[in-house]
Amino acid sequence: PEDAAQIARTASNAGEMALVMKKQRYIRLGGDIIDLSKGLIMGVFNVTPDSFYSESRVSAKDVFLEKVSCMCDDGMDILDIGGFSSRPGAKLPDMEEEWKRLHPILKAIKSNYPDLPLSVDTFRSEIARRVVGEFGVCLINDISGGAMDPLMPETIADLDVSVVLMHMKGNPATMQKQPTYNDVTMEIIHYFSEQIDIFRQKGVKDIVIDPGFGFGKTLEHNFEILKKLEMFSIFNLPLLIGISRKSMIQKVLNTGPDEAMNGTTALHSIARFKGADIFRVHDVKEISECLNLINKLIGY
């Protein structure tokens, strides 16, 4: 009887997770409303010299365009481009250096892939204005959730684009210096409730939330957030996760980023069952296959 009861509880929990997955959520990318029922894949490239994963760094235009082509073929839905590294301890470039890195890459992409939805990873409102105005970027991915530039909420409202609000404790230079929380998941939820309200008051309509794995969190914090990821469905907003090849995988498996693909896929599967909608990844083909299998299981 005890075994039967445990099986029943497990089945019930699986059903609850399926319901979390099947909540209807959407994201506006440019003029299109995208249904997130089957998950959305955000490919990532960094036009920086010091990103933690070397394969995500690009400089030569031809190499970059070839990689973009492969990612599109593999199932990428949107491309996220960053002009600065947000790895722990990273020194942020000034605004003009960030723009200098982004401009030629964005120009090349728009010339060769005019219909590819683009996201730019920036916390600066002026960079947001430039990339949306000049290149039609449809999503601003702000690692500070609007906290590092007070003009970001009204800028996003004025530009009428979607925004990712990520949680980060401190800034890239300080975030991993003994981060502490009483209850990491509840503190992040409280943070989002405040930041979402700030952006809503300015008139921002389309918001995505990202709990910020690795940004001011210990290994234990990261796995606690993943364990309780379904709690973020309280906002009924698209939920983005960025765990691709990160140290939370490397530390457990005693490996480096180049060998962290298997662990990445495992955690992506868990996150999908717990309600993640958007996956910011370095490896598009692998997460595409992962989502296809899970969607088959759930019935999509």
Residue pairs with C-beta under 8 A, 6 or more apart in sequence:
16 230
17 230
17 273
17 274
17 275
18 273
18 298
20 230
20 233
20 273
20 274
20 275
21 272
21 273
21 275
21 298
22 37
22 298
23 233
23 236
23 275
24 35
24 37
25 36
25 37
25 236
25 237
25 238
25 239
25 277
26 33
26 34
26 35
26 36
26 238
27 33
27 34
27 36
27 40
27 139
27 162
27 206
27 208
27 238
27 277
27 278
28 34
28 138
28 162
28 205
28 206
29 78
29 117
29 138
29 139
29 162
30 117
30 136
30 138
32 117
34 40
34 77
36 238
36 277
36 278
37 300
38 291
38 295
38 300
39 272
39 276
39 277
39 278
39 279
39 291
39 294
39 295
40 77
40 78
40 238
40 277
40 278
40 279
41 75
41 76
41 77
41 78
41 278
41 279
41 281
41 284
41 287
41 288
41 291
42 76
42 77
42 78
42 79
42 80
42 119
42 240
42 278
42 279
42 280
42 281
43 68
43 71
43 76
43 78
43 79
43 80
43 281
43 282
43 284
44 56
44 79
44 80
44 81
44 82
44 121
44 242
44 244
44 280
44 281
44 282
45 56
45 57
45 58
45 64
45 67
45 68
45 79
45 80
45 81
45 82
45 105
46 56
46 57
46 58
46 81
46 82
46 83
46 85
46 121
47 57
47 58
47 59
47 81
47 82
47 83
47 101
47 102
47 105
48 57
48 82
48 83
48 84
48 85
48 101
49 57
49 85
50 57
50 85
50 87
50 90
51 57
51 82
51 85
51 87
52 85
52 87
52 245
52 246
52 247
52 257
53 244
53 245
53 257
53 258
53 282
54 257
54 258
55 258
55 282
56 282
58 64
58 67
58 105
61 104
61 105
61 108
64 105
64 108
65 108
65 109
65 112
68 79
68 109
68 112
68 113
68 116
70 284
71 79
71 284
72 113
72 116
74 284
74 285
74 288
75 284
75 285
75 288
76 284
77 117
78 116
78 117
78 118
78 119
78 138
78 139
79 109
79 116
79 117
79 118
79 119
80 119
80 120
80 121
80 139
80 141
80 280
81 102
81 105
81 106
81 109
81 118
81 119
81 120
81 121
82 120
82 121
82 122
82 141
83 93
83 97
83 98
83 99
83 101
83 102
83 120
83 121
83 122
83 127
84 90
84 92
84 93
84 98
84 101
84 121
84 122
85 172
86 121
86 143
86 172
86 215
87 172
88 172
88 175
88 176
88 214
89 172
89 173
89 176
90 172
90 173
91 173
92 171
92 172
92 173
93 101
95 124
95 126
95 127
98 122
98 124
98 127
99 127
99 130
102 120
102 127
102 131
106 118
106 120
106 131
106 134
106 135
106 137
107 135
109 116
109 118
109 135
110 118
110 135
110 136
117 138
117 139
118 131
118 135
118 136
118 137
118 138
118 139
119 137
119 138
119 139
119 140
119 141
119 164
120 127
120 128
120 131
120 137
120 139
120 140
120 141
121 141
121 143
122 128
122 131
122 140
122 141
122 142
123 142
123 143
123 144
123 148
123 149
123 152
124 148
124 149
124 152
125 149
125 151
125 152
125 155
128 137
128 140
128 152
128 155
128 156
128 159
128 161
129 155
129 159
131 137
131 140
132 138
132 140
132 159
132 161
133 159
137 161
138 161
138 162
139 161
139 162
139 163
139 164
139 208
140 152
140 156
140 159
140 161
140 162
140 163
140 164
141 163
141 164
141 166
141 210
142 148
142 152
142 163
142 164
142 165
142 166
143 166
143 168
143 172
143 212
143 215
144 166
144 168
144 171
145 165
145 166
145 167
145 168
145 191
145 192
145 195
146 152
146 153
146 163
146 165
146 195
146 198
146 199
147 168
147 195
148 171
152 163
153 198
153 199
153 201
153 202
153 204
154 202
156 163
156 199
156 202
156 204
157 199
157 202
157 203
157 204
160 205
161 206
162 206
162 207
162 208
163 199
163 204
163 206
163 207
163 208
164 207
164 208
164 209
164 210
164 240
165 192
165 195
165 196
165 199
165 207
165 208
165 209
165 210
166 209
166 210
166 211
166 212
166 215
166 240
166 242
167 188
167 191
167 192
167 210
167 211
167 212
167 215
167 216
168 175
168 212
168 215
168 216
169 175
169 179
169 181
169 215
169 216
169 217
170 177
170 179
170 216
172 215
175 215
175 216
176 216
179 216
179 217
179 218
179 221
181 187
181 221
184 217
184 221
184 224
184 225
185 224
185 225
185 228
185 231
188 211
188 212
188 225
189 231
189 232
189 234
192 209
192 232
192 235
193 235
196 207
196 209
196 235
196 237
199 207
200 207
207 237
207 238
208 237
208 238
208 239
208 240
208 278
209 232
209 235
209 237
209 238
209 239
209 240
210 239
210 240
210 241
210 242
210 280
211 225
211 229
211 232
211 241
212 242
213 222
213 225
213 226
213 241
213 242
213 243
213 246
213 248
214 222
214 242
214 243
214 246
214 247
214 248
217 225
219 247
219 248
219 251
219 252
222 243
222 246
222 248
223 248
226 243
226 267
226 270
226 271
226 274
229 239
229 241
229 271
229 274
229 275
229 276
230 274
230 275
232 239
232 275
233 239
233 275
238 277
238 278
239 275
239 276
239 277
239 278
240 276
240 277
240 278
240 279
240 280
241 268
241 271
241 276
241 278
241 279
241 280
242 280
243 249
243 264
243 267
243 268
243 271
244 264
244 279
244 280
244 281
244 282
244 283
245 257
245 258
245 260
245 261
245 264
245 282
245 283
246 257
246 260
248 267
249 255
249 260
249 263
249 264
249 267
250 256
250 257
250 260
250 263
252 263
253 259
253 260
253 263
255 263
261 283
261 286
264 281
264 283
264 286
265 286
265 287
265 290
268 276
268 279
268 281
268 287
268 290
269 290
269 294
271 279
272 279
272 290
272 291
272 294
273 294
279 287
279 291
281 287
